[in-house]
Amino acid sequence: MSKLEVSVGRTPLKNPLIAGSAEHLIEADGVRRALRAGVGAVVVKSTNESERGRDQLQRAEYMLLDEEWREIAWTPKAPSTAFIACRSGLTPQSFEAWLDQTAQLDREAKAMDAYAIASLIVADLAQTVAMAKQVEQAGVRVLELNIGTPYASQAKGVVSTELDPEGVVRLVSAVRQAIEIPLWVKITGQSERVPDLAAAAFRAGGEAVVMAGRLLGFIPDVETMQPYLGTTLGVGGYWNLPLTCHWLAVSRGQLGGDKPLIATNGARSGLDVARMMLAGAGAVEMASAVMLRGTPVLSSALAEFDAYLQRKATTAAELIGKAADQRKTFPDMPLRTDNWKKYTAEI
C-alpha cells in the first residue's frame, strides 16, 4: 500500500487530495486537467433541477480583497492571504448533458485510478432522489449530496442549507434508500451544531461527511457606501482552515474515529492537507485556491504533502486525527498563573 493511499468508507483513494466542486470543473477539460494533476478524485460542479440555479450562475460575480478590504486583481499571483468573495450558481448544463459528461469523465478517471464524483444539491427532494437514481444507473461510482450550500437563505427553493439534524436525516435517508453507490454528504458550516448534523448524516446512511460548506458574509464599500457585489456573499480563504479543523476535531471526538470525514474550506497547500488530516479528515477537498491559481496548485500540493510524509516517516492514513485525539478541554490545561499579563499592550 502506498503511503499516500487512504479509504473513505468503501471508496479507496490513491491519495487524499480531492478537487472540490467549483466553476473550473463545469467543463470536461477542467475536470480532465484536475485528474491529470494527480488527485484522488474530482467533484464535478453541482447540479439540480432548478432553472433558477442555472440562471444564478449567469448572475455570478467574484472578487478578491486584501487585508484592508480593498479589491485586488483576480490573478494567480494574488497574495496567499487574499479574501475571496462571490455569488455563485449551478452548472449551466441541462441535467442530461451534465450526467452524460460526468459518467464519461468517471470512466476516464477510473483508468487513472481516480474518481469523477457527481454532486447533487437538494432543491425538491423527490427530484433529487430521481436524479440520484439516474446517476447510479449511468455508472457514476460515487455521489456527493450537498445540503450545506451557503446560499439557501438568499435563493429560496433553489438550494438547501439544512440546519436541523432531523432534516438531514430526512434528506439523506431518502437518497440512501434509492441508491447503493457510496454516498457522501456535504453539510453546512453556518451552524453551532456541525457535529450533530454530521451524526445525523451518518445515521441516515451517509458513508462520509464533507465539512463544512462556506459561510455567508456582507462587506460594505466605504467609498461607494454600497455592498460589495451588491448583496450577501459566500466568503472563503485561508482564514477558514482553523474553523474547518475545529469542526473536524470536535466531530471526531463526538462520533469516533471510524466515521469518515472529508475536509473542505481553507486548504491551499500540501501542508494544509496535513493539518486537516491531523484534525480528523480522511481526505481534503480543495476548490477556491484551484479556481484562482489553476490546477498546478493541486500537483504542487501533492508533491508537498508527499515530501511531508517522507520527512515524518509516516503515511497519510496514520495522520488521520492524530492531533484531534490529543485535544484537551480548557480545564485540562496546566495552570499558568497571571500568564495573561504578558499579552496586554502597554500604552
C-alpha positions as CSV (number, residue, x, y, z in Angstrom):
1,M,0.0,0.0,0.0
2,S,1.3,3.4,-1.0
3,K,2.0,5.9,1.8
4,L,-0.5,8.3,0.1
5,E,-3.4,5.8,-0.1
6,V,-6.5,6.3,2.1
7,S,-10.0,4.9,2.2
8,V,-13.2,6.9,2.6
9,G,-15.7,4.3,3.6
10,R,-15.9,1.8,0.7
11,T,-14.0,4.2,-1.6
12,P,-10.2,3.7,-1.9
13,L,-8.3,6.8,-2.9
14,K,-4.8,6.8,-4.3
15,N,-4.2,9.9,-2.3
16,P,-6.4,12.1,0.0
17,L,-6.5,15.2,-2.2
18,I,-9.8,15.9,-3.9
19,A,-10.5,18.7,-6.4
20,G,-13.7,20.2,-4.8
21,S,-16.7,21.3,-6.9
22,A,-16.5,24.8,-8.4
23,E,-16.7,26.7,-11.6
24,H,-13.5,25.4,-13.1
25,L,-15.0,22.0,-13.0
26,I,-18.0,22.8,-15.1
27,E,-16.4,21.9,-18.4
28,A,-15.0,18.5,-19.2
29,D,-11.5,19.8,-19.9
30,G,-11.3,21.4,-16.4
31,V,-12.1,18.1,-14.8
32,R,-9.5,16.4,-17.0
33,R,-6.8,18.9,-16.0
34,A,-7.6,18.2,-12.4
35,L,-7.3,14.5,-12.9
36,R,-4.0,14.9,-14.8
37,A,-2.7,16.8,-11.8
38,G,-2.9,13.5,-9.9
39,V,-5.7,14.0,-7.4
40,G,-7.5,11.0,-5.9
41,A,-10.9,12.4,-7.0
42,V,-12.7,15.3,-8.6
43,V,-16.1,16.5,-7.6
44,V,-17.8,17.9,-10.7
45,K,-19.7,21.2,-10.5
46,S,-23.0,20.6,-8.8
47,T,-26.5,20.5,-10.4
48,N,-30.1,20.0,-9.6
49,E,-33.4,20.5,-11.4
50,S,-33.7,24.3,-10.8
51,E,-33.6,26.6,-13.8
52,R,-33.2,29.5,-11.3
53,G,-30.0,27.8,-10.1
54,R,-28.6,27.8,-13.7
55,D,-29.7,31.4,-14.1
56,Q,-28.0,32.3,-10.8
57,L,-24.6,31.2,-12.4
58,Q,-25.2,33.7,-15.2
59,R,-25.6,36.4,-12.5
60,A,-22.5,35.3,-10.6
61,E,-19.7,37.6,-9.7
62,Y,-16.3,37.2,-8.0
63,M,-13.7,39.4,-6.2
64,L,-10.6,39.3,-4.2
65,L,-9.9,41.6,-1.3
66,D,-6.7,42.5,0.6
67,E,-6.3,42.8,4.4
68,E,-7.7,46.4,4.2
69,W,-10.9,45.1,2.4
70,R,-9.7,46.7,-0.9
71,E,-10.4,44.9,-4.1
72,I,-7.3,43.4,-5.8
73,A,-6.9,41.7,-9.2
74,W,-8.1,38.2,-9.7
75,T,-4.9,36.6,-10.7
76,P,-2.8,33.5,-9.9
77,K,-0.2,35.9,-8.5
78,A,-2.6,37.3,-5.8
79,P,-1.3,37.1,-2.2
80,S,-2.0,33.8,-0.5
81,T,-3.9,35.7,2.2
82,A,-6.4,37.1,-0.3
83,F,-10.0,37.1,0.9
84,I,-12.4,35.5,-1.7
85,A,-16.0,36.8,-2.0
86,C,-18.5,35.7,-4.6
87,R,-22.0,34.9,-5.7
88,S,-22.2,31.6,-7.5
89,G,-24.7,29.2,-9.1
90,L,-25.2,25.8,-10.5
91,T,-23.7,24.3,-13.7
92,P,-25.4,25.8,-16.8
93,Q,-25.8,22.4,-18.5
94,S,-29.1,20.5,-18.6
95,F,-29.2,17.6,-16.2
96,E,-29.0,15.1,-19.1
97,A,-25.9,16.8,-20.6
98,W,-24.3,17.0,-17.1
99,L,-25.0,13.4,-16.4
100,D,-23.6,12.2,-19.8
101,Q,-20.5,14.2,-19.2
102,T,-20.0,13.1,-15.6
103,A,-20.4,9.5,-16.5
104,Q,-17.8,9.8,-19.3
105,L,-15.4,11.6,-17.0
106,D,-15.8,8.9,-14.3
107,R,-14.9,6.3,-16.9
108,E,-11.8,8.2,-17.8
109,A,-11.0,8.8,-14.1
110,K,-11.2,5.0,-13.4
111,A,-8.5,4.4,-16.0
112,M,-6.4,6.9,-13.9
113,D,-7.1,5.2,-10.6
114,A,-9.3,8.1,-9.6
115,Y,-12.9,9.2,-9.5
116,A,-15.1,11.9,-11.1
117,I,-17.8,12.3,-8.4
118,A,-21.3,13.5,-9.1
119,S,-22.6,16.3,-6.9
120,L,-26.3,17.0,-6.4
121,I,-27.7,19.9,-4.5
122,V,-31.2,19.4,-3.0
123,A,-34.0,21.7,-4.0
124,D,-37.0,19.4,-4.4
125,L,-36.3,16.2,-2.6
126,A,-38.3,14.0,-5.0
127,Q,-36.4,15.4,-7.9
128,T,-33.1,14.8,-6.1
129,V,-34.0,11.2,-5.5
130,A,-34.9,10.7,-9.2
131,M,-31.6,12.3,-10.2
132,A,-29.6,10.2,-7.8
133,K,-31.1,7.0,-9.3
134,Q,-30.1,8.2,-12.8
135,V,-26.5,9.0,-11.5
136,E,-26.2,5.4,-10.3
137,Q,-27.7,3.9,-13.5
138,A,-25.3,5.9,-15.6
139,G,-22.4,4.1,-13.8
140,V,-21.0,7.0,-11.8
141,R,-19.3,5.4,-8.8
142,V,-19.8,8.0,-6.0
143,L,-22.4,10.7,-5.3
144,E,-21.8,13.7,-3.1
145,L,-25.1,15.1,-1.8
146,N,-24.7,18.8,-1.0
147,I,-27.2,20.0,1.7
148,G,-24.8,22.7,3.0
149,T,-24.6,25.4,0.4
150,P,-24.2,28.9,1.8
151,Y,-26.9,30.5,-0.4
152,A,-30.3,28.9,0.6
153,S,-31.4,31.9,2.6
154,Q,-30.7,34.1,-0.4
155,A,-32.1,31.9,-3.1
156,K,-35.1,30.1,-1.6
157,G,-36.2,26.9,-3.3
158,V,-33.0,26.7,-5.4
159,V,-30.5,25.1,-3.0
160,S,-30.5,23.7,0.6
161,T,-28.7,24.8,3.7
162,E,-30.0,22.2,6.2
163,L,-29.6,23.3,9.8
164,D,-31.7,20.7,11.6
165,P,-30.4,17.2,12.2
166,E,-33.8,15.7,11.7
167,G,-33.9,17.5,8.3
168,V,-30.6,15.9,7.5
169,V,-32.0,12.5,8.3
170,R,-35.0,13.1,6.1
171,L,-32.9,14.2,3.1
172,V,-30.1,11.7,3.3
173,S,-32.3,8.7,4.1
174,A,-34.5,9.4,1.1
175,V,-31.4,9.4,-1.2
176,R,-29.7,6.5,0.6
177,Q,-32.8,4.3,0.1
178,A,-32.8,5.0,-3.6
179,I,-29.2,4.1,-4.4
180,E,-26.5,1.7,-3.5
181,I,-23.3,3.6,-4.5
182,P,-21.2,5.4,-1.9
183,L,-23.0,8.5,-0.7
184,W,-21.0,11.4,0.7
185,V,-23.0,14.2,2.4
186,K,-21.7,17.8,2.4
187,I,-23.1,19.8,5.4
188,T,-23.1,23.5,6.3
189,G,-20.6,25.4,8.5
190,Q,-23.3,28.0,9.3
191,S,-24.3,26.2,12.5
192,E,-23.1,25.6,16.0
193,R,-24.3,22.0,15.6
194,V,-22.0,20.8,12.9
195,P,-21.1,17.5,14.8
196,D,-24.9,16.9,15.3
197,L,-25.5,17.4,11.6
198,A,-22.7,15.0,10.8
199,A,-24.1,12.4,13.2
200,A,-27.5,12.7,11.5
201,A,-25.9,12.2,8.1
202,F,-24.2,9.0,9.2
203,R,-27.3,7.8,11.0
204,A,-29.3,8.2,7.8
205,G,-26.8,6.2,5.7
206,G,-24.2,8.6,4.6
207,E,-20.8,6.9,4.2
208,A,-18.7,10.1,4.6
209,V,-19.4,13.7,5.7
210,V,-17.8,16.7,4.0
211,M,-17.4,19.6,6.3
212,A,-18.2,22.3,6.1
213,G,-19.9,24.5,3.4
214,R,-18.8,28.1,3.1
215,L,-20.1,30.9,5.3
216,L,-22.1,33.9,4.3
217,G,-20.7,37.4,4.6
218,F,-21.6,41.0,3.9
219,I,-18.9,43.7,3.1
220,P,-19.8,47.4,2.7
221,D,-17.6,49.5,0.4
222,V,-16.7,52.6,2.5
223,E,-16.2,54.7,-0.7
224,T,-19.4,54.0,-2.6
225,M,-21.4,53.1,0.6
226,Q,-22.8,50.1,-1.3
227,P,-22.4,46.4,-0.6
228,Y,-19.6,44.7,-2.4
229,L,-21.1,42.7,-5.3
230,G,-24.5,44.2,-4.4
231,T,-25.6,41.6,-1.8
232,T,-24.7,38.9,0.7
233,L,-21.7,36.9,-0.3
234,G,-20.2,33.4,0.0
235,V,-16.8,34.0,1.6
236,G,-13.7,31.9,1.7
237,G,-9.9,31.8,2.0
238,Y,-7.0,30.6,4.1
239,W,-8.6,32.0,7.3
240,N,-11.3,29.3,7.3
241,L,-8.8,26.5,7.9
242,P,-8.9,26.8,11.8
243,L,-12.7,26.7,11.6
244,T,-12.7,23.6,9.4
245,C,-10.1,21.9,11.7
246,H,-12.2,22.7,14.8
247,W,-15.3,21.1,13.4
248,L,-13.3,18.1,12.2
249,A,-11.7,17.6,15.7
250,V,-15.0,18.1,17.6
251,S,-16.9,15.8,15.2
252,R,-14.3,13.1,15.5
253,G,-14.4,13.4,19.3
254,Q,-18.2,13.1,19.3
255,L,-18.6,10.4,16.5
256,G,-15.5,8.4,16.9
257,G,-12.6,7.7,14.6
258,D,-14.5,5.2,12.5
259,K,-16.7,7.8,10.8
260,P,-15.0,9.1,7.6
261,L,-14.8,12.9,7.5
262,I,-13.7,14.9,4.4
263,A,-12.4,18.5,4.9
264,T,-13.3,21.5,2.8
265,N,-12.7,25.2,3.1
266,G,-9.3,26.8,3.7
267,A,-6.8,24.3,2.2
268,R,-4.2,25.9,-0.1
269,S,-1.2,23.6,0.1
270,G,0.1,20.2,0.9
271,L,0.8,21.2,4.5
272,D,-2.8,22.4,4.8
273,V,-3.8,18.9,3.7
274,A,-1.7,17.5,6.5
275,R,-3.2,20.0,9.0
276,M,-6.8,19.0,8.1
277,M,-5.9,15.3,8.3
278,L,-4.3,15.7,11.7
279,A,-7.5,17.3,12.7
280,G,-9.5,14.3,11.7
281,A,-10.1,14.4,7.9
282,G,-9.6,11.2,5.8
283,A,-9.4,13.3,2.7
284,V,-9.4,17.0,1.8
285,E,-11.2,18.9,-0.9
286,M,-9.5,22.0,-2.4
287,A,-11.5,24.4,-4.6
288,S,-11.1,28.1,-4.3
289,A,-7.3,28.0,-4.5
290,V,-7.5,26.0,-7.7
291,M,-10.2,28.3,-9.2
292,L,-7.9,31.2,-8.6
293,R,-4.5,29.8,-9.4
294,G,-5.2,26.8,-11.6
295,T,-4.5,23.0,-11.4
296,P,-0.8,23.4,-10.8
297,V,-1.9,24.1,-7.2
298,L,-3.1,20.5,-7.0
299,S,0.1,18.9,-8.3
300,S,2.3,21.1,-6.1
301,A,0.1,20.4,-3.0
302,L,0.5,16.6,-3.7
303,A,4.3,17.0,-4.0
304,E,4.5,19.0,-0.8
305,F,2.3,16.5,1.1
306,D,4.3,13.6,-0.2
307,A,7.5,15.2,1.0
308,Y,5.9,15.9,4.4
309,L,5.0,12.2,4.8
310,Q,8.6,11.2,3.9
311,R,10.1,13.7,6.3
312,K,7.8,12.5,9.1
313,A,8.3,8.8,8.1
314,T,4.6,8.2,8.2
315,T,1.6,7.5,5.9
316,A,-1.5,9.6,5.0
317,A,-3.7,7.0,6.8
318,E,-1.6,7.3,10.0
319,L,-2.1,11.1,10.1
320,I,-5.9,11.0,10.4
321,G,-6.9,12.5,13.7
322,K,-3.5,12.4,15.3
323,A,-3.8,16.0,16.6
324,A,-7.5,15.8,17.3
325,D,-7.1,12.8,19.5
326,Q,-4.7,14.8,21.7
327,R,-7.0,17.8,22.0
328,K,-7.7,18.7,25.7
329,T,-10.5,20.7,27.3
330,F,-9.8,24.1,28.8
331,P,-9.9,22.8,32.4
332,D,-7.4,20.1,31.5
333,M,-4.8,22.7,30.6
334,P,-1.9,23.4,33.1
335,L,-2.2,26.3,35.4
336,R,-0.4,29.4,34.3
337,T,-1.0,32.0,37.0
338,D,-1.2,35.6,35.7
339,N,0.2,34.5,32.3
340,W,-2.4,36.8,30.7
341,K,-0.4,39.9,31.8
342,K,2.3,39.2,29.3
343,Y,-0.2,39.6,26.4
344,T,-1.7,43.0,27.2
345,A,-0.4,46.1,25.3
346,E,1.1,48.9,27.3
347,I,0.1,52.3,26.1
